[in-house]
Amino acid sequence: MMQNIKTKLLIALSIIAPLAHADFFDDFNNHSVAGWQTFTGDGNAELKLIPMDGFVRMQVDATKDQHNIYWTIIKRDVAQSLDMEKLKRPDYELRVEARVRPSHSPRRVNFMINTQRTTDFHEHLREYDLGQTSDWQVISMTTRNFDAVPGDQVNVQLGVTDWGLGEYYLDVDYYRAQVVKVKNAKPDAGEPLVYHPPVPSLETFKHHAKVAHDAVINSAFPEVNFNNWKSDDARVLTVSAGQYPLLRWDLQSFRGKKASGAGVLALTTQSVQKGGNYVAALGEDFGIEFDKVRVFEILAGDANWQQSIVTFANFTQGKDLQSVINGQMIFDTDVAEATGKTLVTIPRPVMQRILDGTTRGLLLQPLGALEVSFYDSEHGDGSQAPVLHFNIRAK
């Protein structure tokens, strides 16, 4: 039934296209991926674009990757299908839309649009949190002030990045690109998220939740509780190779509430030890990704772990750590110097999962050969403890 609907839609578009000359549409019903290119970068992931029955599959193999820093994209120049004279006008923009289905969830994907003259590749880049579902869903993005004129390429992209160290796929039912009049453009579907958004002022948040439980677990000593971890006389949460801080909040009173915008995780740095010339060894594009702390959602394991007794073993409950967390990090963050605040944006969909309790807390890992200590909730008077800042929607 769905294929018949798509075929009828394609026929209708083919009739309209010679007159409007403003649309690109590929429903992948012909078992062909002609015109689409695949690219990978950073890390060591492989990507195959596989025609399926009425859709196409982006098959990602990251089993040989080491750091879970990779990107894989499909890309196509659709300029010949568009009315470029209209697109160059300020009252017209480009709208892209796709229907997608992920193999694992929650995960994010992204759209990017550029030309051969583009220098700011983040300007028309948006991420989409696909939630905790493996169902088909529609995502779309409309550009703002897109600079494209007749003679330019118009490259539309769909990307899968940093999904984890395994095998994954993203199915694509169709991909559409349309030149649309701004005032008539439909609302974008799927909640487009700005890539690396600015951190809001903490004064803009109404709710400031201090962490309820925080501790470190260590994979080398899975039966040992490290809640008394110290740096000199300071109680700290140290992120290092094999050692991961856990953070959990008591947000029962917010069940059923809706997050309003992104939240912010605030951590107070006690000390930072880092070094190494990653760029010289790995190249600039890849090397600059290191010397950061990664923040992950906790999705499984012991939901009610207690800081006084938690260990790597009883937290993971015998499972592999990667199966307990969302394999795709929320954010890779630079760390503030000692006594400074490290502020991490928590996108609204993730913030909603935290409020709902489906995300059970956060886990920190190092990205690079660094060691970072943040003050924990039991240091001093607790004023330097991890805090989650957020807003909820008014009824």
N, C-alpha and C positions, 0 to 999 in steps of 0.2 A: 504494500500500500504506500509506504513512505517513498519507495523508489518511483512509483507511478506519479506521485505528487511532484517529486523533484523533476521528473522528466517533463511533465506538463509545464512546470515553472520555467525550465530551461528553454522549451519551445517558445513560450510566451516572450521570454527575454530575447530570443533570437529574432523574433518578429519586430520587437520594439527597438532593438539595438541599432539597426541601420538608420532609424529616424532620430533616436536620442543620442546615440554614440557616447554614452556617459557611464556605462556599466561594464564590469568584468564579473563573470560568474563561472565557477568550476564546481560541478557536483560529483566529479570523479566516477560517474556511472559507466564510462567507457573503458575502465581498467587501464587507464593511462595516466602517467604523471608527467607527460611531455610539457616542457616549459618551466617546470619547477626545478630549482637547484637546491642541493643540500650543502650545508657548511657546518663545521665544528670548530671549536676553539678552546684555548686554555686546556688544561688537563689532558685526559686520554680517553674520551668517550667516542663511540662510533654511532653513526646515524644511517639508517636505511629508510627510504620512502617506498612503501610497499602498497601497490594497488590491491584493494580488497573488494568485496561484493558491495558496490555502491558507496564506498568511502575509501579513504587512503589512510595508511597507518605510518606514523613516525615511530620507528622502532629504535630505541636508544639502548645501547649496550655500554654500561659504565663499569663493568666488572673488572676491567684492567686499570681503572682510574685509581689514584692514590689519595687525593685530597678533597674530592667532591667539590672541585671548582672547574666547571665546564659549561659550555653552552652549545646547543645544537639548534639549527634553524632551517626552515624551508623558506625559499625566497623566489620571487618572480617579478619581472618588470611587466607592468600592466598598462603602460602609457598608451599603447596602440588601441586599447579598448576604451579609453577615456576621452571625454571632450576636454582637451587641454586648454582650449580657449576659455572655457568657463572656469576651469580650475584655477587659472591665473588671477581671476577676479576676486576681490576681497569678500564678496558676498557669497562665495562658494567655497566648500571644503571637501575633503575626501573622507568618506565613511567606509570602514572595513568591518566585515562581520564574518564569523565562522561558527559552525556548530561542532562541538568537540566532546570527547569522552576520554577520561584518563584511566590508566591501568591502576594507579595508586592514588589515594586521597587521604588527607587534603594535600593538594599540590597547587603551585602557581604556574601559569603560562604567561606569555607576553606577545603583544603586537608591537611591531616597529614599522614605521614608514619613513622612507628617505629617498633622496635623489642622488645622482652622481656628484652633486655640489654640496651635499650635506656635510657639515662639520660638527654640529651638536647632535649626536646620535641618541641623546636622552630626551630631546624636545618632543618627539612624537613616538615615545616608547611608553606603553602602559602595561602593568601587570594585572592579572586576574586570578583571584583565589577561587579555585573550583569547588571548595568546600569538601565535606566528607561524603561524597557520593561518586559513584561510577556511572551515573546516568548521563545521557546526552544533555548538553546545555549550550545556549547561544551566548556568545560574547561579541561585543562590538566597540568600536572606537571611532570618534570623529575628530579630525585634526583641528588645530587652531592656528591660523596664520601660516598655513603650509605654503612654502615657497616652491612652486613648480610652474614652469612655463612650457609652451610648445617646444619640442626638441629635447626636453629632459627625459631621463628615465624616471619612472615612479615605481620604486621597489617596495613591495608589500612582503612582510615577513611574519612568521609565527614561530615562537621559540619555546624550547624546553631547556631549563637550566638547573643544575645542581640538585637533581631529584634524589640523589643517593648513589651508593656504590653497588648497583645491581642492574637488572634489566627492566626496562619500563617501555610503555608506549603511550602515545596520544593519538587517538583516532580523530580524523577530520572528515565530517560528513559533507561539508561544502565550504567554499571560501568566496566571499563577494566583496567587490570594491565598487563604490558608487560616488560620482560627483553629485553633491547635494547642495541645495540652497540652504544657507545657514539657518534662516528663520523657519524653515520647514523641516529641519533635520529631526529625526526621532531621538528620544533619549537613548543614551548608550546602555546596552544590556551587560550585566555581569559586573558592575561596580569597578570601573577602571581605577587602578591605583598608580599614583605617581611613583616612579622609580627613585629611590633614595630621597624621600620628601624631606623638607626642612623640619626640624624639631620644634614643636610649638612651645611657647613659654609655659612653664609649669604653673604660672598664675592663672592660666586659662582653664585649668581643670578644677572641678568641684570635689572630686573624690581622690583621696591620697591614701592608698592602702599599704600599710607596712606589712612586709612578709611575715607569715605566721610560722613557717618552718623553713630553715635553711641549713644546709650541711654540705659537706663534700663526700663523694664516694670515689674509691680508687680501684681500678680494674686489676692492679697487681696484688691487692690484698682484699679480695672480695668479701671476706667474712669480718672485716674490721670496721668498726664505727669510728669516724674521724670528726665527730662533732666538736671536739676540743682542739681543733687545728689552730695553731697560733703562728704569728710572725713576731718574734721577740715576745712582748707581753700583749700584743693586740690579737683579738679574736678575728679571724679572717676566713674568707672563702677563696681558696687559691685555685686558679685555672692553670693547668699544666698538662703535659703529656700523660694520659692515663688517669688524670684526676679532674673530676667534673663537679662543680657546684650544682645543687638542686635548690629550686625556689618554689615554695607553695604558699598560696594565700587562702584565707577563709573568706569566701565571697558568697556564702549561702544566702545572705540577705538580698543579693542582687539577682537571684535566679528569676528568670522570666523577664528581666529588664533588657532593653536594647542599647547596645553601645552606640554612642554618638561620636563619630569620627575615630581617629587613631588614639591610642594611649601612648604612654611613655614609661619605660622602665628606667629608674634612676639608681645607679650604683656609685658608691663613693670609693675611690681608689686608695689603697694603702701603699702599694708599691708595684713597680713594673720592672721586669728584667727582660730585655729583648736585644736583638742584634742579628747580624748576618746580612750579606749582600745578595738578596734573593734575585734582584734584577740582573746582576752579572751572571748568575748561574742559570736563570730560567727565562730571561728576556723581560723587557719592560712590561708588556701587557699582562703577563702571567705573574711576574715577580711582585708587582704592586699590590696583589691581592692578599699578601701575607702580613704577619704581625698584627693580627686582629683577633677579637674574641667573637665566636659564633654563638648565637642564641637560638635554641631549638624548643619546639613545643613537646611536652610530655603527653603522650596519648594512651599509654598502657602502663603495665607494672603495678606496683602497690599504690593505690590511689590515696591512701591515708598514712603514708610513711611518717614516722616521727623522727625529728632531728636527733633525739638522744639515743636512738637505737638503729637508725637506718644504715645499711651497708650496701655495697654494690650488688651482692647476691640477693638479699631480701627485697631490694628495690626492684630489680629486674625480674625476680621470681623465676629464675632459671632460663629466661629468654635472652636472646642476643640483644645488646643495647640498641642497635639500629632498628629493631622491631618494636621497641618501646617508645621511640621518639618519631616525630615527623622527619624523615630523612632529608628533607629540604629545609634549610635553616630559615628562620624569620629574617635575620639580619646579620651581617658581618660588620662589626663596629670597631673603629679606632678607640683606643683607651686613653682617658684623661690621665695626666700626670698625678703624682701623689697628692692626696686630699682633694683632688678635683672630682667633678661629677661626670660620669660616663652616662650619657642619655641615649636610649635606644628606642626608636619609634616602633610601636606595636600596631600593625595595620588593623583597621576596624574589624575585618572578618576574624582575625586571630583574637582580638580583644573580646569579640562576641563569644568565641568558643571558650575563652577563659571564664567569662561570666556564666556561661551555661554549664561549666564543669566538664565539658567534653575534652577540653585541653586542661590537664591536671596540674600544670605548673610549667616551669621553664628549666632548661638545662643549659649550662655554658660549657663550651669546648674551646681549646686554643686553635688558632689557624696560624701555624708557624711554630718555630722553636722559641716560644716565649713563655714567661711565667708571670701571671698577674694575680694580685691579691686585692680583694674588695673587703671592706669591713662587713662583718655579719651582724645579725640582729642582737647578739649577746655581747657585743663590744660596748664598753662604757655604758652610757645611758640609753643606748639604742637609737640615738638620733641620726647615726650614719648607716642605718640598716637599709637594705634594698626596699624601694618603694615603687608601687605601681600607681601611676596617675591616669585618671580616665574620667570621661563624662558619660552620662546616660541620657537617653531621649526623654523629654517630658511627655507625659501621657496625653 
